Amino acid sequence: MTEHHDRAAFEQGVMVDVGGAAGALLVYASADLEGHEIEISPHGDDTNRTHTEVLRRATAAVHVYAAIFGSLPAGRYRLWHESSSLPTEVLIVGGEIAEVHWP
């Protein structure tokens, strides 16, 4: 399922909720993935997935394409997208924002 949003609204910034045992994840992607969904699941529970959309986002200097998971319990996760036959492993640390460059 692909959701459509007002693109300009997402170029204004993103709030994340990190601290204690919660972290966040920023997934950088290429422009051709704009509008696609990246899924995430806790390691060992591949069927328990949630998703977020790759959107064009503004930084101080340029635009980037990224999916953002704003608050995740600390732990190991797997990222999923149809462009990759295998999931990508990621570690979320409480109080930190992890970054992944999508292959």
Residue, then its C-alpha position, 0 to 999 in steps of 0.5 A: m500500500t502506498e499512501h500519498h501526502d502533501r509533499a511540501a508538508f514533509e519538507q518542513g522537518v520531522m519530530v522524533d521521540v528518542g530517549g531512555a530506551a527509545g531510538a529512531l531510524l533514518v533511512y536514506a534512499s534514492a529519488d526513484l524510491e520516493g513514494h515507496e514504503i520501507e517496512i521494519s520488523p523486530h529481529g526474529d519476528d518478521t511478520n510483525r512489520t510496520h512501514t513508513e514512506v520514502l519522501r523528499r525532505a529538506t535539509a539546511a543545504v539540499h533535499v534528500y529522500a528518506a524514510i523515518f521511523g520516529s520512535l522505536p524501542a531499542g533492539r535489533y530490527r530488519l528492514w524490508h523493501e521489494s528492491s532487495s531480496l534480503p532484509t537489511e539488519v539495523l541496531i536501534v540504540g536508546g537515545e540515538i538516531a540510527e542511519v542507513h543508506w538503502p542499497 
